[in-house]
C-alpha cells in the first residue's frame, strides 16, 4: 500500500477530538492537537496583566480540553506516558504544523459551514496524498468537501469514531464517490491493525449506519413504553442483557449519553430524512422535551429518567421517573415470570426463540416481540440505502453499542421465515429482497459450513458472497461440536487450532477457575507430550479472560466444615501452573479484558503472554481477605525483584513495589500499563485488535517452536528471598499505615501474612530459593486466612454484592 500514517493532526480538542488524539498517541503515533485560541480573557488572566497575545493564553482552550482527557475516568490514554506524544496548539498560530501530518482529522462543531471553511484552510497547507477526514456523526461527507480540488477529494473521507474512542470498537468509514478506493482499503487495514478498530463501510446518508439504526431502536422502545403504559424500570429490565444488550438498556443509556445530546441527534435526523417511511418515529417524546427544559439531562446533571438521591442513612439510590405522573419514585423490583424462565437459558438465540414462542399475550413477551420486529424490518429496509453489506450493519450495531447480536444475526437466530410471518401478521413492511431471498430457498442471512461462518447474503446479487477474514482471526465457537473440539466439559474445552497448536479454552461463568478447568489443563499437558502437538495457547473469547478462582467453592467448603478439602485444590492449581511453566513445548497465554486474581496467575505462567490492548490485570485477592496462592506472589518476586538483584543495587524498593502491587490490589488500566506494573515482560506482546488475539498467540507459539524453544530448568532457584531484613521493613510500614488509619487492623493482619511470603519467611540472610519454596509459603498463608471469620465475611460480601468489604 502506498499510504502511510506516521504523524497525525486532530483539529478540535473536545470530547471526540481529544479522545481520538488520546487513542492515536496511545498506540505510539505523534499527534498535533489544535483548537481555537480564546477570544476574551478570563478574570484571572486580566488580573495577571496578560493579553490575548500572551503565549499562555493562546493555548488555554486546547490545554483545558486536553486536561479532561488526562483526567478522564475510565482513562482515555493507555498510560499517562503516552501524553508526551501529543503536541498542543491553536488553529491560528500552529496551523502550519499540519504540513507534516499524514492524516488530518477534523472534529470541530457539528455545523456544515465551519467544516467547509476549515477544509479550505487545510487544503492550503496539507502535503500531497495526506489523508483528510471528518469525524462528523451525521453531516453529509461529500458536502463537507464540496468546492475542494479533485486531488483533495480523492484523499478525503468520513471517519466516524464512536465515543469514547478508546473503548468503543466501531469506526465507520464513509467514502464519497471521489474517494480513492485504495485509500479506503488502507484505512480498513490500518485502523484494524494499529487502532484495534472494527471498520464498516457506510453510505454517505444521514447518521450513517450506527446512529441511523441506533436512534430508531431507542425511539421504538421509548414510544412503545409510552403508548402501552410500561414503566421505565420494566423497559430497562426487558431491554438489557436479557436480549443481548448492555445493562444500560434503554432509559439508562439515554441518561448516560445525555438527553440533550440524544434530542439533538434525533431532531437532526428527523430533518434529514424526509423520505424515510418511519420518519414520524424520530419525533422526540414530549416527556424528554420536558426533562430537557427542566435541566434534567441525565447523569451529568444528576437527574434524567433516573434521579440520584441520597437517603437519610447516607446511601445512594436512583429514583425513577413515573412516565404517567412526571414524579420521581423510589426504585421497585420488576418481576416477570417469562423473564425468570428465559434467564435460565444461557444461549442468547435460544433465549430469544423461547420468548417469541411463549411470549405472545404476556406483558414482557409482548413488549420484546412488538419492539423487536419493527427494528429488524427497519434495518432490512435500509439496505442498500445506508450500507451494501448486511454484515457491516450487524458489525456496526455490535461494535458501536456493545450488542451481542446485530439485527440480521438476531433475525437468523429467530428464524427468518417465522419472523417474516410475524411481521406480516402485524402489518410490518418486509422489504422485497427478503421475500425474494426466501423464495429462492435461502433460509438465513448468513451461511455456515461445518459450523464455520463462510458467507453472507448479498441482496443486490441475490446470492451469498464469501466472508474473507485475516488468517489471524480464529473464532473459537466455530470449532465447538466439530472434530477440532478434542475434549469438553462444563468449564473448558481442548481445541485443535491448526498447525499442531492446541487451544485450552475457558467457558465457565465469568471464566472463574474451578476443578473442571484444572482437569482440562492437565489433559492439555498430557496431549502436549505427543509428537502431533507443538505448542499450547490458553485463551478464550468470552466477556473476560478470567475473574479468578471460583470463591463460591472455597466458601462452600469452609461453611460445610470441609476446610481440609481446600488445600488439595490449591495444590492442584499450583502444580498445574508450575507444570505449564516448565512444559517441554511452549505455552502462550492470551489474556484480555478482566484478568483478575487466579486469571492473572494463569497468564503469568506462560512462556509468553500475548495480551489484548484492553487488558485489566491484577492480583486482587487482598480485597477478599486473601493473598495469591496460585503462584502470584512467586511470579511477582520472579518478575520484579529477581531481575534487579545485582551488586550495588538495593532490592528493598523492588520488594516494596511487589508488596504494593499485591497489597493495594493494583489492576492495570491497559496492557501497556500491565507492562509498567511488571506483569508483562519485554518479550511479551500486545495486540490491538482482540479479534486477532488467539491467532496472534498461535503465531507467537509457532515462532517459539521455530526458534528451538527450551523450557526453564526445574532445578533452578529463580526467586530471591530477602528474609528478615525486608520483612522487618514491610512490617514497620504496615504498622505505620495502621496507626495512620489508612488500613484496618484486619487489613494489617493480611498484609503481615503477605510480607512473610514475599520475604521468603524468616530466613536469616538473603538467598536464592526455588519456586516451590515460595509456593508452599503462599499456600500456607492462603489457607490460614481462609479459615478466619473476617476473611469469610469478605468473601461472602463480595459474592453477594460484587463489592469489597472493609471489616
GIUR-V534596 format. One record per backbone hydrogen bond with DSSP energy under -1.0 kcal/mol. NH is the residue of the N-H (numbers start at 0). CO is the residue of the C=O. E is the energy in kcal/mol with one decimal. If there is no record, write none. Layout:
# GIUR-V534596
nh:co:e
NH:CO:E
NH:CO:E
This chain:
# GIUR-V534596
nh:co:e
7:29:-2.2
8:102:-2.5
9:31:-3.1
10:104:-3.0
11:33:-3.3
17:13:-2.9
18:14:-1.4
19:15:-2.6
20:16:-2.4
21:17:-2.3
22:18:-2.1
23:19:-2.5
24:20:-2.5
25:21:-1.9
27:24:-1.9
28:23:-1.7
30:84:-2.8
31:7:-2.3
32:86:-3.0
33:9:-2.7
34:88:-1.2
45:41:-2.4
46:42:-2.4
47:43:-1.4
48:45:-1.6
49:44:-2.3
53:50:-1.7
56:53:-1.3
57:53:-2.1
58:54:-1.0
59:56:-2.0
62:58:-2.5
63:59:-2.4
64:60:-2.3
65:61:-2.3
66:62:-1.9
67:63:-1.0
69:65:-2.1
70:66:-1.8
81:78:-1.5
82:79:-1.7
83:80:-1.7
84:81:-1.9
85:82:-1.9
86:30:-3.0
88:32:-1.9
90:34:-1.6
93:89:-2.0
96:93:-1.7
97:94:-1.9
98:95:-2.0
99:96:-1.4
100:97:-1.3
101:6:-2.5
102:6:-1.2
103:130:-3.0
104:8:-3.1
105:132:-3.1
106:10:-3.0
110:108:-2.4
114:110:-1.4
115:111:-2.4
116:112:-2.6
117:113:-2.0
118:114:-2.2
119:115:-1.8
120:116:-1.7
121:117:-2.7
122:118:-2.6
124:121:-1.5
125:121:-2.7
129:126:-2.0
130:101:-2.8
131:154:-2.5
132:103:-2.5
133:156:-1.4
134:105:-2.7
143:139:-1.2
144:140:-1.3
147:144:-2.0
152:148:-2.6
153:149:-1.9
154:151:-1.1
155:152:-1.2
156:131:-1.5
157:173:-2.6
158:133:-2.6
159:171:-2.7
161:169:-1.1
167:163:-2.4
170:197:-2.1
171:159:-2.3
172:199:-3.0
173:157:-2.6
178:175:-1.3
179:153:-2.8
183:179:-1.6
184:180:-2.2
185:181:-2.4
186:182:-2.8
187:183:-2.2
188:184:-2.1
189:185:-3.4
190:186:-2.5
191:187:-1.4
192:188:-2.4
193:189:-3.1
196:190:-2.5
197:168:-2.6
199:170:-1.7
201:172:-2.5
202:385:-3.1
204:202:-2.4
207:204:-2.6
211:206:-1.1
212:208:-2.3
213:209:-2.8
214:210:-2.1
215:211:-1.1
216:212:-2.7
217:213:-2.1
218:214:-2.5
219:215:-2.8
220:216:-2.1
221:217:-2.3
222:218:-3.0
223:219:-2.1
224:220:-1.5
225:221:-2.3
226:222:-2.5
227:223:-1.8
229:224:-2.0
234:230:-2.3
235:231:-2.5
236:232:-1.9
237:233:-1.7
238:234:-1.5
242:239:-1.7
243:240:-1.5
244:239:-2.1
248:245:-1.8
252:247:-1.4
253:249:-1.7
254:250:-2.1
255:251:-2.2
256:252:-2.8
257:253:-2.4
258:296:-2.4
261:257:-2.6
262:258:-2.4
263:259:-2.3
264:260:-2.4
265:261:-2.6
266:262:-3.0
267:263:-2.2
268:264:-2.1
269:265:-2.3
270:266:-1.9
271:267:-1.8
272:268:-1.2
275:272:-1.5
278:275:-2.0
280:277:-2.0
281:278:-2.4
282:279:-1.4
288:284:-1.5
289:285:-2.4
290:286:-1.9
291:287:-2.3
292:288:-2.5
293:289:-1.6
294:291:-1.6
295:290:-2.6
296:294:-1.3
297:302:-3.0
298:254:-1.8
300:297:-1.6
302:297:-1.2
303:305:-2.1
306:318:-2.7
307:301:-2.6
308:316:-3.4
310:314:-2.9
313:310:-2.4
316:308:-3.3
318:306:-2.5
319:328:-3.1
320:304:-2.8
321:326:-3.1
325:321:-3.1
328:319:-2.5
339:335:-2.2
340:336:-1.9
341:337:-2.5
342:338:-2.4
343:340:-1.1
344:341:-2.1
350:346:-2.2
351:347:-2.6
352:348:-2.2
353:349:-2.0
354:350:-2.0
355:351:-2.5
356:352:-2.3
357:353:-2.5
358:354:-2.1
361:358:-2.4
365:361:-3.5
366:362:-1.6
367:363:-2.1
368:364:-3.0
369:365:-2.7
370:366:-1.2
371:367:-2.1
372:368:-2.2
375:371:-2.3
376:372:-2.3
377:373:-2.4
378:374:-2.2
379:375:-1.9
380:376:-2.2
382:379:-1.4
385:381:-2.8
392:388:-1.4
393:389:-2.4
394:390:-3.1
395:391:-2.4
396:392:-2.0
397:393:-2.5
398:394:-3.1
399:395:-2.1
400:396:-1.4
401:397:-1.1
403:243:-2.8
409:405:-2.6
410:406:-2.2
411:407:-2.3
412:408:-2.1
413:409:-1.8
414:410:-1.4
418:414:-2.3
419:415:-2.5
420:416:-1.8
421:417:-1.8
422:418:-2.1
423:419:-2.4
424:420:-2.2
425:421:-1.2
426:423:-1.4
427:422:-2.7
433:430:-1.0
434:430:-1.4
435:431:-2.7
436:432:-2.1
437:433:-2.2
438:434:-2.3
439:435:-1.5
440:437:-1.8
441:436:-2.0
446:454:-2.7
448:451:-2.7
451:448:-1.8
453:446:-2.6
454:446:-1.6
455:464:-2.1
456:444:-3.1
457:462:-2.9
461:457:-2.6
462:457:-1.1
464:455:-2.7
466:453:-2.4
472:469:-2.1
477:474:-1.1
478:475:-2.0
481:478:-1.7
484:481:-1.7
485:483:-1.1
485:493:-1.9
486:493:-1.3
488:491:-2.5
492:504:-2.4
493:486:-2.5
494:502:-3.0
495:483:-2.6
496:500:-2.5
500:497:-1.3
501:534:-2.8
502:494:-2.6
503:536:-2.9
504:492:-2.6
506:490:-3.0
510:507:-2.1
511:508:-2.0
512:547:-2.4
517:513:-1.9
518:514:-2.6
519:515:-1.9
520:516:-2.0
521:517:-2.3
522:518:-1.8
523:519:-2.1
524:520:-1.8
525:521:-2.0
526:522:-2.3
527:523:-2.2
529:526:-2.1
532:529:-1.5
533:499:-3.6
534:499:-1.3
535:585:-2.2
536:501:-2.6
537:587:-2.6
538:503:-2.0
544:591:-1.7
545:593:-2.0
546:509:-1.5
549:512:-2.3
550:548:-1.4
552:549:-1.1
554:550:-2.8
555:551:-2.0
556:552:-1.9
557:553:-2.2
558:554:-2.6
559:555:-1.5
560:557:-1.9
561:556:-3.4
564:561:-2.1
565:562:-1.8
569:565:-2.6
570:566:-2.8
571:567:-2.3
572:568:-2.0
573:569:-2.6
574:570:-2.8
575:571:-2.3
576:572:-2.6
577:573:-2.4
578:574:-2.4
579:575:-2.2
580:576:-2.0
581:577:-1.9
587:535:-3.0
588:607:-2.2
589:537:-2.6
592:613:-2.8
594:615:-2.6
595:545:-2.4
596:617:-2.2
598:595:-2.8
600:596:-1.8
601:597:-2.4
602:598:-2.1
603:599:-2.4
604:601:-1.2
605:602:-1.3
606:586:-2.9
607:586:-1.1
609:588:-2.9
610:684:-2.8
611:590:-2.3
612:686:-2.4
614:612:-1.4
615:592:-3.4
617:594:-2.0
619:617:-1.1
622:619:-1.7
623:620:-2.1
624:621:-1.9
625:620:-2.0
634:630:-2.7
635:631:-2.2
636:632:-2.2
637:633:-2.3
638:634:-2.6
639:635:-2.6
641:636:-2.6
643:640:-1.9
644:641:-1.7
645:643:-1.1
648:645:-2.0
654:650:-2.1
655:651:-2.7
656:652:-2.0
657:653:-2.2
658:654:-2.8
659:655:-2.8
660:656:-2.1
661:657:-1.6
662:658:-3.5
663:659:-2.2
664:661:-1.2
665:660:-1.6
667:616:-2.8
670:612:-2.7
673:669:-2.0
674:670:-1.8
675:671:-1.6
676:672:-2.3
678:673:-2.0
679:673:-1.1
684:608:-2.3
686:610:-3.1
691:688:-1.8
692:689:-1.2
695:691:-2.8
696:692:-2.5
697:693:-2.4
698:694:-2.2
699:695:-2.5
700:696:-2.3
701:697:-2.3
702:698:-2.0
703:699:-2.2
704:700:-1.8
705:701:-2.5
706:702:-1.9
707:704:-1.8
708:703:-1.3
715:712:-1.4
718:768:-1.9
720:766:-2.9
722:758:-2.7
723:762:-2.6
726:722:-2.0
727:723:-2.9
728:724:-1.7
729:725:-2.4
730:726:-2.7
731:727:-2.2
732:728:-2.0
733:729:-2.3
734:730:-2.3
735:731:-2.2
736:732:-2.0
737:733:-2.2
738:734:-2.8
739:735:-2.1
740:737:-1.4
741:736:-2.6
742:736:-1.0
747:743:-2.3
748:744:-1.8
749:745:-2.3
750:746:-2.7
751:747:-2.1
752:748:-1.5
753:749:-2.2
754:750:-2.7
755:751:-2.0
756:752:-1.8
757:753:-2.8
758:754:-2.0
759:756:-1.3
760:755:-3.1
766:720:-2.4
768:718:-3.3
773:769:-1.2
774:770:-2.5
775:771:-2.3
776:772:-1.4
777:773:-2.7
778:774:-2.6
779:775:-2.1
780:776:-2.3
781:777:-2.7
782:778:-2.4
783:779:-2.0
784:780:-2.4
785:781:-2.5
786:782:-1.3
787:784:-1.9
791:787:-2.0
792:788:-2.3
793:789:-1.8
794:790:-2.5
795:791:-2.4
796:792:-2.3
797:793:-2.2
798:794:-2.6
799:795:-1.8
800:796:-3.0
801:797:-2.1
